[in-house]
């Protein structure tokens, strides 16, 4: 009986720790200069920003993740626990200031890549690899947001 209780407690702790990594994300829309609407999940807390797209098998088709920071800074992003390549755009308000395309996930046993922009930004947009080129986005592009 004590052994079963111990197993039950361990199981509940494991499930609880897994649930702690599951967040409810606000949704918004990013709109390109060409009028393309990209639905995004908004990462606006330290815990959500730390989790990002880690441990996901992929992005929902056509979606992205928008990281929102209280102030501008040179925020480095890494590919820890990522399973797919992405494009990353750093923005100061609505203007793209830095782009990293087709950033690969780490191979098994490889140290994750960290990318730090050379400009300050207060927003970071992650998209499926190839979307920056497909959408015609580049440094200097402007994006609008609908919350």
N, CA, C and O of each residue as an XYZ file, in Angstrom:
588
protein
N       0.821     -1.198      0.000
C       0.000      0.000      0.000
C       0.867      1.266      0.000
O       0.603      2.206     -0.750
N       1.901      1.281      0.847
C       2.787      2.444      0.910
C       3.515      2.617     -0.416
O       3.719      3.737     -0.884
N       3.906      1.489     -1.017
C       4.604      1.543     -2.310
C       3.700      2.149     -3.390
O       4.149      2.978     -4.183
N       2.435      1.739     -3.421
C       1.476      2.286     -4.400
C       1.283      3.783     -4.181
O       1.202      4.553     -5.138
N       1.208      4.192     -2.906
C       1.045      5.607     -2.603
C       2.262      6.398     -3.087
O       2.120      7.486     -3.645
N       3.450      5.850     -2.871
C       4.680      6.496     -3.330
C       4.705      6.643     -4.839
O       5.088      7.695     -5.352
N       4.301      5.601     -5.560
C       4.242      5.663     -7.026
C       3.227      6.701     -7.487
O       3.472      7.435     -8.444
N       2.093      6.760     -6.808
C       1.067      7.742     -7.154
C       1.602      9.161     -6.957
O       1.400     10.019     -7.816
N       2.275      9.416     -5.843
C       2.843     10.748     -5.582
C       3.873     11.125     -6.644
O       3.872     12.252     -7.140
N       4.749     10.187     -6.991
C       5.759     10.455     -8.026
C       5.092     10.761     -9.363
O       5.515     11.665    -10.084
N       4.051     10.007     -9.688
C       3.333     10.232    -10.948
C       2.696     11.612    -10.974
O       2.759     12.312    -11.985
N       2.083     12.002     -9.867
C       1.450     13.320     -9.801
C       2.480     14.437     -9.915
O       2.225     15.451    -10.565
N       3.638     14.261     -9.290
C       4.697     15.270     -9.414
C       5.177     15.386    -10.851
O       5.406     16.493    -11.337
N       5.331     14.264    -11.536
C       5.771     14.278    -12.929
C       4.747     14.982    -13.806
O       5.106     15.838    -14.616
N       3.480     14.631    -13.652
C       2.424     15.265    -14.444
C       2.374     16.757    -14.134
O       2.219     17.568    -15.047
N       2.502     17.129    -12.876
C       2.491     18.540    -12.496
C       3.634     19.309    -13.109
O       3.457     20.450    -13.536
N       4.813     18.700    -13.159
C       5.954     19.405    -13.753
C       5.784     19.550    -15.249
O       6.213     20.552    -15.820
N       5.167     18.572    -15.903
C       4.913     18.688    -17.341
C       3.882     19.772    -17.615
O       4.014     20.522    -18.582
N       2.866     19.860    -16.781
C       1.840     20.876    -16.978
C       2.383     22.276    -16.729
O       1.875     23.242    -17.298
N       3.397     22.400    -15.897
C       3.967     23.717    -15.622
C       4.572     24.327    -16.876
O       4.718     25.547    -16.953
N       4.929     23.505    -17.864
C       5.526     23.993    -19.100
C       4.463     24.310    -20.156
O       4.794     24.774    -21.247
N       3.204     24.066    -19.840
C       2.128     24.347    -20.777
C       1.524     25.705    -20.422
O       1.091     25.929    -19.291
N       1.502     26.604    -21.403
C       1.004     27.950    -21.158
C      -0.216     28.222    -22.028
O      -0.425     27.591    -23.065
N      -1.001     29.167    -21.577
C      -2.084     29.688    -22.387
C      -1.556     30.967    -23.036
O      -1.246     31.939    -22.347
N      -1.458     30.957    -24.358
C      -0.897     32.097    -25.078
C      -2.007     32.971    -25.643
O      -2.970     32.470    -26.224
N      -1.865     34.283    -25.468
C      -2.748     35.228    -26.139
C      -2.437     35.137    -27.629
O      -1.294     34.899    -28.017
N      -3.446     35.325    -28.452
C      -3.222     35.310    -29.893
C      -3.349     36.724    -30.438
O      -4.129     37.538    -29.945
N      -2.566     36.988    -31.460
C      -2.582     38.285    -32.130
C      -2.347     38.035    -33.615
O      -2.177     36.894    -34.046
N      -2.338     39.103    -34.380
C      -2.075     39.005    -35.816
C      -0.986     40.000    -36.180
O      -1.038     41.170    -35.800
N      -0.002     39.516    -36.920
C       1.046     40.372    -37.481
C       0.685     40.573    -38.944
O       0.342     39.614    -39.635
N       0.759     41.814    -39.424
C       0.377     42.122    -40.803
C       1.586     42.701    -41.531
O       2.175     43.687    -41.089
N       1.951     42.076    -42.653
C       3.106     42.535    -43.431
C       2.722     43.748    -44.274
O       1.545     44.091    -44.384
N       3.728     44.396    -44.869
C       3.479     45.547    -45.741
C       2.619     45.159    -46.937
O       1.893     45.992    -47.479
N       2.698     43.901    -47.350
C       1.889     43.413    -48.477
C       0.477     43.023    -48.054
O      -0.331     42.612    -48.887
N       0.177     43.152    -46.760
C      -1.156     42.829    -46.263
C      -1.351     41.379    -45.861
O      -2.474     40.974    -45.562
N      -0.282     40.585    -45.845
C      -0.394     39.189    -45.422
C      -0.568     39.157    -43.907
O       0.196     39.782    -43.172
N      -1.577     38.427    -43.450
C      -1.862     38.316    -42.017
C      -1.278     37.012    -41.482
O      -1.549     35.929    -42.001
N      -0.472     37.143    -40.435
C       0.165     35.988    -39.808
C      -0.372     35.868    -38.383
O      -0.094     36.731    -37.551
N      -1.135     34.817    -38.086
C      -1.559     34.628    -36.701
C      -0.348     34.230    -35.854
O       0.499     33.452    -36.293
N      -0.277     34.771    -34.640
C       0.853     34.485    -33.756
C       0.365     34.192    -32.340
O      -0.692     34.655    -31.912
N       1.171     33.412    -31.635
C       1.020     33.248    -30.200
C       1.947     34.285    -29.573
O       3.072     34.474    -30.036
N       1.482     34.951    -28.529
C       2.249     36.026    -27.907
C       2.950     35.510    -26.647
O       2.304     35.017    -25.722
N       4.275     35.631    -26.628
C       5.092     35.278    -25.457
C       5.476     36.576    -24.767
O       6.390     37.276    -25.202
N       4.766     36.889    -23.686
C       4.946     38.197    -23.058
C       5.317     38.134    -21.578
O       5.247     39.143    -20.877
N       5.709     36.955    -21.105
C       6.194     36.823    -19.727
C       7.560     36.142    -19.776
O       7.877     35.467    -20.755
N       8.369     36.310    -18.737
C       9.675     35.635    -18.743
C       9.564     34.121    -18.944
O      10.358     33.542    -19.685
N       8.595     33.477    -18.299
C       8.448     32.022    -18.439
C       8.056     31.633    -19.861
O       8.586     30.665    -20.407
N       7.136     32.376    -20.461
C       6.728     32.077    -21.842
C       7.872     32.331    -22.814
O       8.076     31.562    -23.753
N       8.617     33.409    -22.590
C       9.752     33.697    -23.475
C      10.823     32.620    -23.349
O      11.444     32.244    -24.342
N      11.041     32.126    -22.143
C      12.039     31.072    -21.956
C      11.609     29.787    -22.662
O      12.440     29.115    -23.273
N      10.344     29.441    -22.587
C       9.843     28.219    -23.225
C       9.797     28.360    -24.741
O      10.229     27.462    -25.465
N       9.273     29.489    -25.221
C       9.198     29.714    -26.664
C       8.623     28.526    -27.415
O       7.599     27.969    -27.021
N       9.283     28.141    -28.494
C       8.833     27.014    -29.318
C       9.535     25.707    -28.952
O       9.384     24.708    -29.654
N      10.297     25.707    -27.865
C      11.003     24.494    -27.446
C      10.030     23.343    -27.208
O       8.907     23.535    -26.741
N      10.491     22.155    -27.542
C       9.755     20.903    -27.322
C       8.520     20.734    -28.202
O       7.775     19.772    -28.018
N       8.283     21.618    -29.131
C       7.152     21.440    -30.050
C       7.623     20.669    -31.278
O       8.769     20.814    -31.702
N       6.747     19.855    -31.845
C       7.151     19.134    -33.059
C       7.267     20.067    -34.263
O       8.053     19.810    -35.175
N       6.480     21.157    -34.269
C       6.487     22.116    -35.384
C       5.563     23.286    -35.012
O       4.838     23.240    -34.018
N       5.614     24.315    -35.830
C       4.656     25.423    -35.718
C       3.366     25.021    -36.418
O       3.384     24.200    -37.335
N       2.255     25.592    -35.991
C       1.024     25.410    -36.761
C       1.263     26.037    -38.129
O       1.861     27.110    -38.203
N       0.817     25.407    -39.214
C       1.057     25.969    -40.554
C       0.573     27.420    -40.653
O      -0.569     27.735    -40.319
N       1.472     28.294    -41.123
C       1.131     29.700    -41.318
C       1.227     30.557    -40.066
O       1.020     31.768    -40.140
N       1.537     29.961    -38.920
C       1.591     30.688    -37.658
C       3.011     31.099    -37.312
O       3.976     30.655    -37.933
N       3.116     31.964    -36.299
C       4.400     32.357    -35.752
C       4.283     32.555    -34.257
O       3.215     32.358    -33.676
N       5.384     32.945    -33.637
C       5.380     33.299    -32.221
C       6.023     34.671    -32.090
O       7.109     34.916    -32.615
N       5.336     35.563    -31.380
C       5.805     36.930    -31.171
C       6.227     37.098    -29.714
O       5.420     36.933    -28.799
N       7.499     37.428    -29.511
C       8.047     37.659    -28.181
C       8.015     39.156    -27.909
O       8.519     39.949    -28.703
N       7.422     39.536    -26.787
C       7.257     40.945    -26.435
C       8.096     41.241    -25.190
O       7.965     40.572    -24.165
N       8.957     42.252    -25.297
C       9.812     42.670    -24.185
C       9.397     44.064    -23.730
O       8.951     44.882    -24.535
N       9.547     44.327    -22.428
C       9.151     45.617    -21.862
C      10.022     46.758    -22.382
O       9.541     47.878    -22.559
N      11.305     46.474    -22.627
C      12.208     47.506    -23.162
C      13.104     46.902    -24.229
O      13.287     45.688    -24.307
N      13.646     47.773    -25.034
C      14.543     47.327    -26.101
C      15.858     46.817    -25.520
O      16.337     47.305    -24.497
N      16.422     45.833    -26.193
C      17.707     45.265    -25.799
C      18.202     44.348    -26.901
O      17.480     44.068    -27.859
N      19.424     43.886    -26.766
C      19.992     42.943    -27.736
C      19.735     41.534    -27.207
O      20.624     40.908    -26.631
N      18.515     41.044    -27.405
C      18.083     39.760    -26.871
C      18.564     38.619    -27.757
O      18.189     38.522    -28.926
N      19.398     37.759    -27.184
C      19.862     36.581    -27.903
C      18.825     35.470    -27.818
O      18.173     35.289    -26.790
N      18.685     34.736    -28.904
C      17.766     33.601    -28.943
C      18.562     32.352    -29.271
O      19.459     32.373    -30.113
N      18.221     31.262    -28.593
C      18.913     30.013    -28.875
C      17.916     28.947    -29.257
O      16.709     29.114    -29.087
N      18.433     27.849    -29.774
C      17.599     26.789    -30.344
C      17.493     25.578    -29.409
O      17.348     24.446    -29.871
N      17.564     25.818    -28.101
C      17.492     24.725    -27.132
C      16.164     23.974    -27.270
O      15.092     24.578    -27.296
N      16.260     22.667    -27.357
C      15.095     21.769    -27.433
C      14.188     22.054    -28.630
O      13.003     21.723    -28.603
N      14.739     22.663    -29.671
C      13.971     22.905    -30.895
C      14.012     21.670    -31.786
O      14.990     20.922    -31.789
N      12.938     21.469    -32.539
C      12.820     20.296    -33.406
C      12.706     20.639    -34.881
O      12.567     19.741    -35.712
N      12.763     21.918    -35.221
C      12.599     22.335    -36.612
C      13.306     23.672    -36.819
O      13.471     24.436    -35.868
N      13.728     23.964    -38.054
C      14.402     25.240    -38.327
C      13.396     26.390    -38.378
O      12.227     26.201    -38.715
N      13.875     27.577    -38.038
C      13.001     28.756    -38.054
C      13.733     29.966    -38.621
O      14.960     29.993    -38.707
N      12.943     30.964    -39.006
C      13.432     32.299    -39.327
C      13.125     33.171    -38.110
O      12.064     33.038    -37.499
N      14.051     34.063    -37.760
C      13.865     34.938    -36.597
C      14.052     36.388    -37.032
O      15.044     36.727    -37.677
N      13.093     37.240    -36.676
C      13.168     38.671    -36.977
C      13.130     39.458    -35.674
O      12.255     39.237    -34.837
N      14.074     40.372    -35.501
C      14.090     41.276    -34.356
C      13.527     42.608    -34.834
O      13.902     43.105    -35.896
N      12.613     43.189    -34.035
C      11.965     44.439    -34.417
C      12.069     45.473    -33.306
O      11.984     45.145    -32.122
N      12.252     46.706    -33.699
C      12.112     47.824    -32.778
C      10.792     48.469    -33.144
O      10.663     49.128    -34.176
N       9.814     48.265    -32.277
C       8.434     48.668    -32.524
C       7.924     47.961    -33.774
O       7.672     46.757    -33.716
N       7.764     48.636    -34.879
C       7.206     47.976    -36.067
C       8.240     47.711    -37.159
O       7.907     47.109    -38.180
N       9.484     48.146    -36.967
C      10.501     48.021    -38.021
C      11.466     46.871    -37.743
O      11.991     46.741    -36.638
N      11.693     46.035    -38.766
C      12.648     44.930    -38.665
C      14.064     45.507    -38.624
O      14.454     46.280    -39.499
N      14.839     45.118    -37.585
C      16.206     45.635    -37.439
C      17.271     44.552    -37.633
O      18.446     44.870    -37.816
N      16.870     43.275    -37.595
C      17.833     42.181    -37.761
C      17.067     40.925    -38.152
O      15.955     40.694    -37.678
N      17.668     40.113    -39.020
C      17.021     38.883    -39.491
C      18.023     37.735    -39.462
O      19.176     37.895    -39.863
N      17.576     36.584    -38.987
C      18.355     35.339    -39.073
C      17.455     34.316    -39.762
O      16.394     33.966    -39.245
N      17.883     33.844    -40.924
C      17.063     32.911    -41.698
C      17.543     31.474    -41.545
O      18.735     31.200    -41.403
N      16.566     30.562    -41.578
C      16.814     29.125    -41.593
C      17.778     28.691    -40.484
O      18.764     27.997    -40.736
N      17.476     29.109    -39.264
C      18.299     28.733    -38.111
C      17.957     27.286    -37.753
O      16.805     26.984    -37.443
N      18.953     26.382    -37.793
C      18.664     24.962    -37.592
C      18.555     24.582    -36.116
O      19.158     25.219    -35.252
N      17.773     23.528    -35.841
C      17.782     22.986    -34.481
C      19.112     22.265    -34.261
O      19.767     21.877    -35.228
N      19.514     22.083    -33.016
C      20.776     21.381    -32.784
C      20.656     19.896    -33.129
O      19.603     19.285    -32.946
N      21.737     19.337    -33.625
C      21.794     17.887    -33.820
C      21.918     17.240    -32.450
O      22.262     17.905    -31.473
N      21.643     15.965    -32.379
C      21.728     15.238    -31.119
C      23.114     15.409    -30.495
O      24.129     15.141    -31.137
N      23.146     15.856    -29.246
C      24.398     16.047    -28.531
C      25.122     17.345    -28.843
O      26.139     17.652    -28.221
N      24.611     18.109    -29.797
C      25.239     19.367    -30.195
C      24.758     20.506    -29.292
O      23.601     20.522    -28.873
N      25.642     21.450    -28.997
C      25.269     22.630    -28.220
C      24.365     23.518    -29.075
O      24.680     23.771    -30.238
N      23.234     24.000    -28.515
C      22.331     24.851    -29.294
C      22.996     26.148    -29.747
O      23.807     26.734    -29.030
N      22.640     26.576    -30.937
C      23.122     27.836    -31.499
C      22.415     28.993    -30.794
O      21.213     28.923    -30.539
N      23.153     30.056    -30.481
C      22.564     31.285    -29.951
C      22.831     32.397    -30.955
O      23.955     32.564    -31.427
N      21.787     33.157    -31.277
C      21.926     34.267    -32.216
C      21.570     35.554    -31.481
O      20.489     35.677    -30.904
N      22.487     36.502    -31.510
C      22.284     37.795    -30.864
C      22.366     38.880    -31.928
O      23.349     38.952    -32.666
N      21.338     39.728    -32.014
C      21.345     40.777    -33.037
C      22.359     41.871    -32.716
O      22.800     42.014    -31.576
N      22.718     42.635    -33.735
C      23.630     43.760    -33.513
C      22.876     45.057    -33.235
O      23.490     46.111    -33.069
N      21.547     44.984    -33.184
C      20.698     46.144    -32.911
C      19.741     45.804    -31.765
O      19.408     44.639    -31.549
N      19.310     46.823    -31.045
C      18.323     46.636    -29.977
C      16.937     46.433    -30.570
O      16.596     47.002    -31.607
N      16.150     45.615    -29.893
C      14.783     45.334    -30.331
C      13.900     45.131    -29.105
O      14.389     44.789    -28.028
N      12.598     45.344    -29.274
C      11.656     45.061    -28.196
C      10.645     43.984    -28.584
O       9.794     43.603    -27.780
N      10.743     43.498    -29.819
C       9.885     42.417    -30.308
C      10.740     41.446    -31.115
O      11.683     41.848    -31.796
N      10.399     40.170    -31.028
C      11.061     39.155    -31.843
C       9.970     38.257    -32.410
O       9.092     37.791    -31.684
N      10.038     38.021    -33.710
C       9.054     37.187    -34.395
C       9.741     35.938    -34.926
O      10.715     36.028    -35.674
N       9.230     34.767    -34.539
C       9.737     33.498    -35.056
C       8.717     32.918    -36.024
O       7.524     32.845    -35.728
N       9.215     32.506    -37.191
C       8.388     31.926    -38.247
C       9.036     30.639    -38.737
O      10.218     30.397    -38.489
N       8.258     29.814    -39.434
C       8.838     28.638    -40.076
C       9.955     29.068    -41.010
O       9.875     30.122    -41.641
N      10.995     28.254    -41.097
C      12.108     28.539    -42.005
C      11.583     28.728    -43.422
O      10.746     27.958    -43.894
N      12.080     29.755    -44.089
C      11.673     30.055    -45.457
C      10.602     31.121    -45.564
O      10.369     31.652    -46.650
N       9.941     31.449    -44.450
C       8.859     32.433    -44.498
C       9.357     33.858    -44.692
O       8.671     34.664    -45.319
N      10.532     34.186    -44.170
C      11.075     35.538    -44.376
C      11.200     35.809    -45.868
O      10.768     36.852    -46.359
N      11.788     34.871    -46.573
C      11.969     35.028    -48.024
C      10.619     34.993    -48.750
O      10.364     35.823    -49.623
N       9.759     34.042    -48.394
C       8.457     33.901    -49.061
C       7.590     35.150    -48.890
O       6.831     35.512    -49.788
N       7.706     35.801    -47.738
C       6.902     36.997    -47.460
C       7.596     38.289    -47.878
O       7.021     39.369    -47.746
N       8.820     38.188    -48.379
C       9.556     39.375    -48.820
C       9.980     40.277    -47.677
O      10.063     41.494    -47.846
N      10.250     39.693    -46.510
C      10.647     40.487    -45.347
C      12.158     40.660    -45.308
O      12.901     39.774    -45.729
N      12.612     41.805    -44.802
C      14.041     42.106    -44.709
C      14.231     43.220    -43.683
O      13.262     43.818    -43.215
N      15.487     43.491    -43.339
C      15.781     44.628    -42.468
C      15.176     45.872    -43.119
O      15.361     46.113    -44.312
N      14.449     46.659    -42.320
C      13.780     47.856    -42.831
C      12.299     47.649    -43.103
O      11.546     48.620    -43.173
N      11.864     46.393    -43.258
C      10.433     46.122    -43.448
C       9.671     46.577    -42.209
O      10.204     46.566    -41.100
N       8.419     46.977    -42.412
C       7.576     47.334    -41.272
C       6.426     46.348    -41.168
O       5.895     45.874    -42.172
N       6.056     46.054    -39.937
C       4.953     45.141    -39.655
C       3.958     45.846    -38.749
O       4.334     46.684    -37.929
N       2.698     45.504    -38.902
C       1.652     46.032    -38.025
C       1.160     44.888    -37.150
O       1.366     43.717    -37.469
N       0.511     45.236    -36.047
C       0.037     44.234    -35.100
C      -1.415     44.500    -34.768
O      -1.835     45.648    -34.627
N      -2.171     43.431    -34.644
C      -3.569     43.533    -34.213
C      -3.716     42.622    -33.000
O      -3.606     41.401    -33.117
N      -3.967     43.226    -31.823
C      -4.075     42.455    -30.579
C      -5.505     42.085    -30.314
O      -5.799     41.434    -29.312
